[in-house]
Every structure is written in structure tokens, then in C-alpha cells.
Amino acid sequence: MNRLMFSLVLAAAVPVAALHAQQTATPPPAPATNAQAPAAQQPAPGQADESGDNAPVIRVGVNEVNLIFTVTDKHGHYIPNLKQSDFALLDDQKAPERVTSFRQQINLPLRVGIVIDASTSIRTRFQFEQQSAVEFLLEVLKSRSDRAFVMGFDVTPNVTQDWTNNLDGLETGINRLRPGGGTALFDAVYTACRDKLLDESRGQEPVRKAIILLSDGDDNQSRVHPDEAIKMCQRAETIIYAISTNWTPSRGKGDQVLTEMAEETGGQVFFPPSVEEVSNSFKSIEEELRSQYALTYAPADFKYDGAFRTIYLYCNDRRYKARTRRGYFAPRQ
């Protein structure tokens, strides 16, 4: 019988310590209609390693977690073609009960929210940001199953184009945005996740959900606190990719806000040195969305209590770094 080693390295102010958890992969009986694979093995027949347009659909059970993650080296280069055995995973400090699917270089349907700061502070560079956002959508939305929406915000969030894969409609939605007013960044992120990206139902086909956030991060109008916005992103299982519009050489408080929101959700923050470099940040996000892995697993000791469960995912090869969300909220029964 195969055995599986999951390892966790916790870094703190004290010297680094390693925690090893080992279990025998013996999943409990399951209905004959629900094919399951032991954690130490590759997915069962009918579950694809690579997800192309013609790949079989994998549906996530109500007690399963769909984890999207990116692997890079120390230079930020994406690492393809890794196997399930190359990773170590802990959910709520325990090894998963079983892994039901693992896919490389995934092509899951995209759900992308373009959330643009339309406050007065970014008026001088707004047109260029609009153009870069349009180019990004033209490159990213390739499949008929992909969807995006457009939201601008100043004092209040304003959806100028709802969910669609119609590129003309999305471009029109971006071009409708007009700068002016204060900045309610946290309200906008919270609203985008709650109203557009939060999906309470389970047992559906996994998708990649992301917010592309253009802002300087300086909030002066929100009623929602930063941690509330981050928690709503985690509930919606949505990654934030933030592009800072602060062109000054020094990193301010707003940049720290953007960094925290991206890191807590498994995303990344970009600091283009000038407005002309914004398009390169969009290209980097596009590349990452095409270079991700997907892992579906059933946690051990899972409870339908609405509690936050931490996730620790590491590459066994310490030259590489796996980046994913730091946890999720369990559903309530």
C-alpha cells in the first residue's frame, strides 16, 4: 500500500522547525458514482492531468477543496511539468484525507473581474490604464466558457459591464469609466467578491476566479475595513492581482495595502515604474493565468462549521516556491 509524506516548514522569529505528517492513503467507502483516487497516486481514469478544451469535466464535491497555485523559482520564472508527488500539503495542520485530481498547466474556465480605481488621483493616466485593460482582456479571454466583468470605483463601486465573454461589451464597459471623486477601494473589492464572485453552491466544475485591481491603494472613503475585504475574497475563493499606480520611487502605505491583499489571496502585486509599463504587468498576469496547477482534495476531519482553515503548500524541491491562498472558509451545513 502506498504511503504519503506531507511536510511543513514554518518560518518564525525562532529557528526554523519542520513538521512531518505521514498517513496511509486509505479513503473511506464512497458511492460507486463518485470516483476517488488515493492521495499518493495519480488521478483515477477519467480524470485528466492536463485540462484542455476537450478534457473531461471534473466536479468538486461539497467536502472538497479546489486549490489553484503557481510555482516559480527564485527569479520568478514559472516551473512547469511538476507532478503531484513534488508537493507537500497541509489543511488545518493535517494531511488531506485524499487527493481526487491533480492537473498541470490548467485551462479551467476563467472568471475575471477588472476593478479599476476611477478616483480623481489617477485622472492623468486613466486613459492609458483603460487601453491596457482592454488589451489584457483581448489576450486572456480565449474560451467560450471564460467570463469577465468591469467595475470602476471612486466613492462607490459601479459595474459598467456585467459577466460576459463579449469582448466588445467589455471594451465598452472599460471605456465608460470616468475618473472623479474619492477612493473607496475596500468597499469595491468587498462588493466585487460578494456580488459577483462569491458562489455559495458546491459540486460545480472548478473555475479560476481572479480580480485584476488597478489602484494606488490609498483608500479614504470605505466603510469596509481592509481585513473584511480580504475575508470576503477568501470566502469567494478569489485571487487578487494588484497593479500599483503609484509611480514614485518610494513604496507608500497604499502599496502595502495592495501587497497584503494580493499575498493573503495567493496573488501578486506589480509596481510598474511608469504608466507606459502597466501593459507589461498585465502581460505578466496573463502568463501566470496560463501557468498554474490545480489540485482537488478532501480535507481530513472536515467540519461544516464556517470556520477558516489554513492551507500550507510547499514544493519538496526548496529551489521552487508554490504560491496559493492562505486558507478558506468551510461551508456551513
C-alpha positions as CSV (number, residue, x, y, z in Angstrom):
1,M,0.0,0.0,0.0
2,N,1.3,3.4,-0.9
3,R,2.3,5.8,1.9
4,L,2.3,9.6,1.6
5,M,4.6,12.1,3.3
6,F,3.4,15.6,3.9
7,S,5.9,18.1,5.3
8,L,5.5,21.7,6.6
9,V,8.2,24.2,7.3
10,L,7.1,27.1,9.5
11,A,9.3,30.2,9.5
12,A,9.1,32.4,12.6
13,A,11.3,34.6,14.7
14,V,12.7,31.5,16.3
15,P,14.9,29.0,14.3
16,V,13.1,27.1,11.5
17,A,11.4,23.9,12.6
18,A,10.0,21.1,10.4
19,L,6.7,19.3,11.0
20,H,6.2,16.0,9.2
21,A,2.8,14.3,8.9
22,Q,2.5,10.8,7.5
23,Q,-0.6,8.8,6.8
24,T,-1.7,5.7,4.9
25,A,-3.9,6.6,1.9
26,T,-7.0,4.5,2.7
27,P,-10.1,6.6,1.8
28,P,-13.4,5.5,3.4
29,P,-16.0,3.8,1.3
30,A,-17.8,6.1,-1.2
31,P,-20.7,5.8,-3.6
32,A,-19.9,4.0,-6.8
33,T,-20.8,7.0,-8.8
34,N,-18.0,9.1,-7.2
35,A,-14.6,8.0,-8.5
36,Q,-11.8,8.8,-6.0
37,A,-8.0,8.4,-6.2
38,P,-5.7,7.7,-3.2
39,A,-3.6,10.7,-2.3
40,A,-0.3,9.0,-3.2
41,Q,-1.5,8.0,-6.7
42,Q,-2.3,9.8,-9.9
43,P,-6.0,10.6,-10.5
44,A,-8.3,7.8,-11.5
45,P,-9.2,7.1,-15.1
46,G,-11.5,9.7,-16.5
47,Q,-9.7,12.5,-14.5
48,A,-7.3,14.4,-16.7
49,D,-3.8,15.6,-15.7
50,E,-3.9,18.3,-18.3
51,S,-7.1,20.3,-18.8
52,G,-7.7,21.2,-22.5
53,D,-10.8,22.2,-24.2
54,N,-11.8,18.6,-24.8
55,A,-10.7,17.3,-21.3
56,P,-13.3,15.6,-19.2
57,V,-15.1,17.9,-16.7
58,I,-14.2,17.4,-13.0
59,R,-16.7,18.4,-10.5
60,V,-15.9,19.4,-7.0
61,G,-17.7,17.7,-4.1
62,V,-19.3,19.6,-1.3
63,N,-16.5,18.5,1.1
64,E,-13.6,19.0,-1.4
65,V,-11.3,22.0,-1.9
66,N,-10.2,23.1,-5.3
67,L,-6.7,24.7,-4.9
68,I,-5.2,26.8,-7.7
69,F,-1.5,27.6,-7.3
70,T,1.6,28.9,-9.1
71,V,5.2,27.6,-8.9
72,T,8.2,29.8,-9.5
73,D,11.9,29.7,-8.9
74,K,13.8,32.4,-7.0
75,H,14.0,34.5,-10.2
76,G,10.2,34.4,-10.6
77,H,10.3,32.0,-13.6
78,Y,7.3,29.7,-13.8
79,I,8.1,26.0,-13.3
80,P,6.0,23.6,-15.5
81,N,5.6,19.8,-15.6
82,L,5.8,19.1,-11.9
83,K,4.0,16.1,-10.5
84,Q,1.7,15.6,-7.5
85,S,4.5,13.9,-5.6
86,D,6.6,17.1,-5.9
87,F,4.3,18.9,-3.4
88,A,3.6,18.8,0.3
89,L,0.2,19.9,1.6
90,L,-1.4,20.5,5.0
91,D,-5.0,21.6,5.5
92,D,-5.7,22.9,9.0
93,Q,-2.4,21.3,10.0
94,K,-3.4,17.9,8.8
95,A,-2.6,15.8,5.7
96,P,-5.6,15.6,3.4
97,E,-7.8,12.5,3.5
98,R,-7.4,12.0,-0.2
99,V,-6.4,13.8,-3.4
100,T,-9.1,13.4,-6.1
101,S,-7.4,15.2,-9.0
102,F,-4.2,17.0,-10.0
103,R,-3.7,18.9,-13.2
104,Q,-0.7,20.7,-14.7
105,Q,-0.8,23.9,-16.8
106,I,-4.6,24.1,-16.3
107,N,-7.1,25.5,-18.7
108,L,-10.0,25.9,-16.3
109,P,-12.7,28.5,-17.2
110,L,-11.8,32.0,-16.1
111,R,-13.9,34.3,-14.0
112,V,-12.1,37.7,-14.0
113,G,-13.2,41.0,-12.5
114,I,-11.5,44.1,-13.9
115,V,-11.7,46.5,-10.9
116,I,-10.3,50.0,-11.8
117,D,-9.7,52.9,-9.5
118,A,-11.5,55.8,-11.1
119,S,-10.9,58.4,-8.4
120,T,-9.5,61.9,-9.1
121,S,-6.0,60.9,-8.1
122,I,-5.4,58.8,-11.2
123,R,-7.0,61.2,-13.8
124,T,-3.8,61.9,-15.7
125,R,-3.0,58.3,-16.5
126,F,-6.5,56.9,-16.7
127,Q,-6.8,56.6,-20.5
128,F,-3.6,54.5,-20.7
129,E,-4.8,52.2,-18.0
130,Q,-8.1,51.7,-19.9
131,Q,-6.2,50.8,-23.0
132,S,-4.0,48.3,-21.2
133,A,-7.0,46.6,-19.5
134,V,-8.7,46.2,-22.9
135,E,-5.6,44.6,-24.4
136,F,-5.4,42.2,-21.4
137,L,-9.0,41.0,-21.9
138,L,-8.4,40.5,-25.7
139,E,-5.5,38.2,-24.9
140,V,-6.9,36.4,-21.9
141,L,-10.5,35.5,-22.8
142,K,-10.0,32.8,-25.3
143,S,-12.6,30.2,-24.4
144,R,-16.3,30.4,-24.8
145,S,-16.5,29.4,-21.1
146,D,-14.5,32.4,-19.9
147,R,-16.3,35.3,-18.4
148,A,-15.3,38.8,-17.1
149,F,-16.9,41.9,-15.7
150,V,-15.8,45.5,-15.4
151,M,-16.1,47.6,-12.2
152,G,-14.9,51.1,-11.7
153,F,-14.9,52.8,-8.3
154,D,-14.4,56.2,-6.7
155,V,-16.6,56.8,-3.7
156,T,-18.9,54.0,-4.7
157,P,-18.3,50.9,-7.0
158,N,-20.0,51.0,-10.4
159,V,-20.4,47.9,-12.6
160,T,-20.2,49.1,-16.2
161,Q,-20.3,45.6,-17.8
162,D,-21.7,42.5,-16.1
163,W,-20.5,39.0,-16.7
164,T,-19.9,38.3,-20.3
165,N,-17.4,36.9,-22.8
166,N,-18.4,39.5,-25.4
167,L,-15.1,41.4,-25.9
168,D,-16.9,44.4,-27.5
169,G,-19.1,44.7,-24.5
170,L,-16.2,44.5,-22.1
171,E,-14.2,47.2,-24.0
172,T,-17.3,49.4,-24.0
173,G,-17.6,48.9,-20.2
174,I,-14.0,49.9,-19.6
175,N,-14.3,53.0,-21.8
176,R,-17.4,54.1,-20.0
177,L,-15.4,54.7,-16.8
178,R,-14.7,58.3,-15.9
179,P,-12.3,59.5,-13.2
180,G,-13.5,61.7,-10.4
181,G,-14.3,61.6,-6.6
182,G,-12.7,60.0,-3.6
183,T,-11.4,56.4,-3.2
184,A,-13.3,53.6,-1.6
185,L,-11.0,50.7,-2.5
186,F,-12.0,48.2,0.2
187,D,-15.7,48.8,-0.5
188,A,-15.1,48.0,-4.2
189,V,-13.2,44.8,-3.6
190,Y,-15.7,43.6,-1.0
191,T,-18.6,44.3,-3.3
192,A,-17.0,42.7,-6.3
193,C,-16.4,39.5,-4.3
194,R,-19.7,39.4,-2.5
195,D,-21.9,40.3,-5.5
196,K,-20.0,38.8,-8.5
197,L,-17.5,36.2,-7.4
198,L,-19.0,34.6,-4.3
199,D,-20.7,31.3,-5.1
200,E,-22.3,29.5,-2.2
201,S,-23.2,26.4,-4.2
202,R,-20.7,23.5,-4.4
203,G,-20.4,20.4,-6.5
204,Q,-19.7,22.5,-9.7
205,E,-16.9,22.5,-12.2
206,P,-13.9,24.3,-10.8
207,V,-13.0,27.7,-12.2
208,R,-10.2,30.2,-11.7
209,K,-11.5,33.3,-10.1
210,A,-9.4,36.5,-10.0
211,I,-9.7,40.2,-9.5
212,I,-7.3,42.5,-11.5
213,L,-7.1,45.6,-9.4
214,L,-5.6,48.8,-10.7
215,S,-5.2,51.4,-7.9
216,D,-2.7,53.3,-5.8
217,G,-4.1,51.6,-2.7
218,D,-4.8,54.8,-0.9
219,D,-8.4,54.4,0.5
220,N,-10.1,57.5,2.0
221,Q,-13.8,56.7,1.7
222,S,-14.5,53.0,2.5
223,R,-16.9,51.8,5.2
224,V,-15.5,48.3,5.0
225,H,-12.2,47.5,6.8
226,P,-9.2,46.0,4.9
227,D,-9.5,42.7,6.7
228,E,-13.2,42.4,5.9
229,A,-12.4,42.9,2.2
230,I,-9.7,40.2,2.3
231,K,-12.0,37.8,4.1
232,M,-14.7,38.3,1.5
233,C,-12.1,37.4,-1.2
234,Q,-11.2,34.3,0.7
235,R,-14.9,33.3,1.0
236,A,-15.2,33.8,-2.7
237,E,-12.0,31.8,-3.3
238,T,-10.7,34.7,-5.5
239,I,-7.1,35.7,-6.2
240,I,-6.2,39.4,-6.3
241,Y,-3.6,40.6,-8.8
242,A,-2.9,44.2,-8.0
243,I,-1.2,46.7,-10.2
244,S,0.0,49.8,-8.3
245,T,-0.5,53.2,-10.0
246,N,2.0,54.8,-7.6
247,W,4.8,55.9,-9.9
248,T,7.0,57.4,-7.2
249,P,10.2,55.6,-6.3
250,S,9.2,55.1,-2.7
251,R,6.6,52.5,-1.6
252,G,3.8,54.1,0.4
253,K,1.0,52.9,2.7
254,G,-1.2,52.2,-0.3
255,D,1.4,49.8,-1.8
256,Q,1.5,47.9,1.5
257,V,-2.3,47.6,1.3
258,L,-2.1,46.2,-2.2
259,T,0.7,43.8,-1.2
260,E,-1.3,42.4,1.7
261,M,-4.4,41.9,-0.3
262,A,-2.5,40.0,-3.0
263,E,-0.5,37.8,-0.6
264,E,-3.4,36.8,1.5
265,T,-5.4,35.6,-1.5
266,G,-2.5,33.9,-3.3
267,G,-2.0,36.6,-5.9
268,Q,0.8,39.0,-6.7
269,V,1.3,42.8,-6.7
270,F,3.1,44.6,-9.5
271,F,4.9,48.0,-9.3
272,P,5.4,49.3,-12.8
273,P,7.8,52.2,-12.8
274,S,5.7,54.3,-15.2
275,V,2.3,54.3,-16.8
276,E,3.8,53.0,-20.0
277,E,4.9,49.8,-18.2
278,V,1.3,49.0,-17.0
279,S,0.8,46.8,-20.1
280,N,3.8,44.7,-19.1
281,S,2.1,44.0,-15.7
282,F,-1.0,42.8,-17.5
283,K,1.2,40.5,-19.6
284,S,2.7,39.0,-16.5
285,I,-0.7,38.3,-15.1
286,E,-1.8,36.7,-18.4
287,E,1.3,34.5,-18.3
288,E,0.6,33.4,-14.7
289,L,-3.0,32.5,-15.5
290,R,-1.7,30.2,-18.2
291,S,1.0,28.6,-16.0
292,Q,-1.0,27.3,-12.9
293,Y,-1.7,24.0,-11.4
294,A,-5.0,22.7,-9.9
295,L,-5.3,20.3,-7.0
296,T,-8.6,19.0,-5.7
297,Y,-8.6,17.2,-2.3
298,A,-10.8,16.2,0.6
299,P,-9.6,17.6,3.9
300,A,-9.2,15.4,7.0
301,D,-11.6,16.0,9.9
302,F,-13.7,18.3,7.7
303,K,-16.5,20.1,9.6
304,Y,-19.3,22.2,8.1
305,D,-18.8,25.0,10.7
306,G,-18.0,28.0,8.6
307,A,-14.5,28.2,10.2
308,F,-11.4,29.4,8.5
309,R,-9.0,26.6,7.6
310,T,-5.3,27.3,6.9
311,I,-3.5,25.9,3.9
312,Y,0.2,25.2,3.7
313,L,1.5,24.1,0.3
314,Y,5.2,23.6,-0.3
315,C,7.4,22.2,-3.1
316,N,9.6,19.4,-1.9
317,D,12.4,20.9,-4.0
318,R,13.2,24.0,-2.0
319,R,14.5,25.8,-5.0
320,Y,10.9,26.4,-6.0
321,K,8.1,28.3,-4.3
322,A,4.4,27.4,-4.5
323,R,2.1,30.4,-4.2
324,T,-1.6,30.0,-3.3
325,R,-4.3,31.3,-1.0
326,R,-3.5,31.0,2.7
327,G,-6.8,29.4,3.6
328,Y,-10.5,29.2,3.0
329,F,-13.8,29.3,4.9
330,A,-15.5,25.9,5.3
331,P,-19.2,25.9,4.2
332,R,-22.0,25.7,6.8
333,Q,-24.2,22.6,6.7
